[in-house]
Amino acid sequence: MTALRWPSTVPTLTDGWLTLRGWTAEDADAVLAACQDADTQQWMDIPVPYLPEHAAAFVAESSQQWSTQQGAPFAITAADDDQVLGSCGLVGVDASHLVAEVAYAVAPWARGRKVAQQAVRLLCAWAFTDVGLARLEFYIETSNVASRAVATRLGCQFEGVLRGKALIRGTRRDMALYALLKET
Ligand SMILES: CC(C)(COP(=O)(O)OP(=O)(O)OC[C@H]1O[C@@H](n2cnc3c(N)ncnc32)[C@H](O)[C@@H]1OP(=O)(O)O)[C@@H](O)C(=O)NCCC(=O)NCCS
């Protein structure tokens, strides 16, 4: 079986504009502020109302995702001043099949500047090259136009719609599946 090259410590990835780094307890206020946004609450599977204890648990539990190799959650930050701009990461890592899901959200104060596109590009390059994953999947609600545009710009292939794929706050949601394969 092919083994993943999972890092022993959370890596820092940067292109000089954005930096992806691990979450810290000091980031909880930024997470709390970002998750008050209506679009984030509409498209992400997060508690509504989103309270300080939710943000504190999110940052505290992120290290467990890394240590159990289930996920790789990163804070997206500005490379120059470390301001939190969003969140991106791998979830549901399947080490047997070398497949993971990609998830992301950009804080309302950082939107419209291609932060999502560039951050996810960094994430995917690391996941393919360093970790050794072979396929990255993006599940996006069919009506989430901005997120579908991000996936398309990243060169993902649209593979179809999975009807009622997700149950978010009591409503079944149709999800568009996009995927990237490692270039061989
Ligand atoms: C989706 C999201 C991550 C995009 O982040 P971003 O950094 O602002 O994205 P970009 O600047 O790269 O813009 C993405 C594209 O969507 C378009 N767009 C942005 N907001 C839009 C809107 N409300 N309606 C339609 N298109 C929109 C942009 O014009 C751009 O299109 P282009 O690449 O053809 O120019 C961000 O809006 C967000 O966090 N939304 C809430 C959480 C979410 O939906 N996460 C994804 C779940 S699958």
The ligand as a MOL file (V3000), in Angstrom:
LIG
                    3D

  0  0  0     0  0            999 V3000
M  V30 BEGIN CTAB
M  V30 COUNTS 48 50 0 0 0
M  V30 BEGIN ATOM
M  V30 1 C -16.4500 31.3740 -2.1740 0
M  V30 2 C -15.3580 32.2360 -1.5320 0
M  V30 3 C -14.3860 31.3150 -0.7990 0
M  V30 4 C -14.6020 32.9760 -2.6410 0
M  V30 5 O -13.5050 33.6600 -2.0530 0
M  V30 6 P -12.7780 34.9080 -2.7750 0
M  V30 7 O -11.3600 34.9220 -2.3440 0
M  V30 8 O -13.5770 36.1450 -2.5600 0
M  V30 9 O -12.8680 34.4620 -4.2710 0
M  V30 10 P -12.3370 35.1810 -5.5580 0
M  V30 11 O -11.8650 36.5780 -5.2750 0
M  V30 12 O -11.3210 34.2580 -6.1480 0
M  V30 13 O -13.6640 35.2110 -6.4450 0
M  V30 14 C -14.2400 34.0090 -6.8570 0
M  V30 15 C -15.0990 34.2030 -8.0790 0
M  V30 16 O -16.4720 34.3310 -7.6710 0
M  V30 17 C -17.0160 35.5510 -8.1640 0
M  V30 18 N -17.9330 35.9900 -7.1180 0
M  V30 19 C -17.6040 36.4640 -5.9090 0
M  V30 20 N -18.7190 36.7100 -5.1990 0
M  V30 21 C -19.7660 36.3600 -5.9990 0
M  V30 22 C -21.1660 36.3610 -5.8520 0
M  V30 23 N -21.7490 36.7770 -4.7130 0
M  V30 24 N -21.9340 35.9310 -6.8850 0
M  V30 25 C -21.3580 35.5100 -8.0130 0
M  V30 26 N -20.0300 35.4770 -8.2150 0
M  V30 27 C -19.2500 35.8970 -7.2170 0
M  V30 28 C -15.8300 36.4330 -8.4100 0
M  V30 29 O -16.1080 37.4120 -9.3910 0
M  V30 30 C -14.8150 35.4110 -8.9130 0
M  V30 31 O -15.1010 35.0140 -10.2400 0
M  V30 32 P -13.9670 34.9830 -11.3700 0
M  V30 33 O -12.8740 34.0490 -10.9020 0
M  V30 34 O -14.6740 34.4820 -12.5770 0
M  V30 35 O -13.4650 36.3990 -11.4690 0
M  V30 36 C -15.9490 33.2760 -0.5560 0
M  V30 37 O -16.9370 34.0210 -1.2180 0
M  V30 38 C -16.5210 32.6540 0.7090 0
M  V30 39 O -15.7950 32.4010 1.6650 0
M  V30 40 N -17.8570 32.3970 0.7260 0
M  V30 41 C -18.5100 31.8230 1.9180 0
M  V30 42 C -18.0100 30.4230 2.2570 0
M  V30 43 C -18.0570 29.4910 1.0710 0
M  V30 44 O -18.9270 29.5730 0.2270 0
M  V30 45 N -17.0700 28.5840 1.0350 0
M  V30 46 C -16.9960 27.5780 0.0020 0
M  V30 47 C -17.8880 26.4340 0.3400 0
M  V30 48 S -17.8120 25.1810 -0.9350 0
M  V30 END ATOM
M  V30 BEGIN BOND
M  V30 1 1 1 2
M  V30 2 1 2 3
M  V30 3 1 2 4
M  V30 4 1 2 36
M  V30 5 1 4 5
M  V30 6 1 5 6
M  V30 7 2 6 7
M  V30 8 1 6 8
M  V30 9 1 6 9
M  V30 10 1 9 10
M  V30 11 2 10 11
M  V30 12 1 10 12
M  V30 13 1 10 13
M  V30 14 1 13 14
M  V30 15 1 14 15
M  V30 16 1 15 16
M  V30 17 1 15 30
M  V30 18 1 16 17
M  V30 19 1 17 18
M  V30 20 1 17 28
M  V30 21 1 18 19
M  V30 22 1 18 27
M  V30 23 2 19 20
M  V30 24 1 20 21
M  V30 25 1 21 22
M  V30 26 2 21 27
M  V30 27 1 22 23
M  V30 28 2 22 24
M  V30 29 1 24 25
M  V30 30 2 25 26
M  V30 31 1 26 27
M  V30 32 1 28 29
M  V30 33 1 28 30
M  V30 34 1 30 31
M  V30 35 1 31 32
M  V30 36 2 32 33
M  V30 37 1 32 34
M  V30 38 1 32 35
M  V30 39 1 36 37
M  V30 40 1 36 38
M  V30 41 2 38 39
M  V30 42 1 38 40
M  V30 43 1 40 41
M  V30 44 1 41 42
M  V30 45 1 42 43
M  V30 46 2 43 44
M  V30 47 1 43 45
M  V30 48 1 45 46
M  V30 49 1 46 47
M  V30 50 1 47 48
M  V30 END BOND
M  V30 END CTAB
M  END
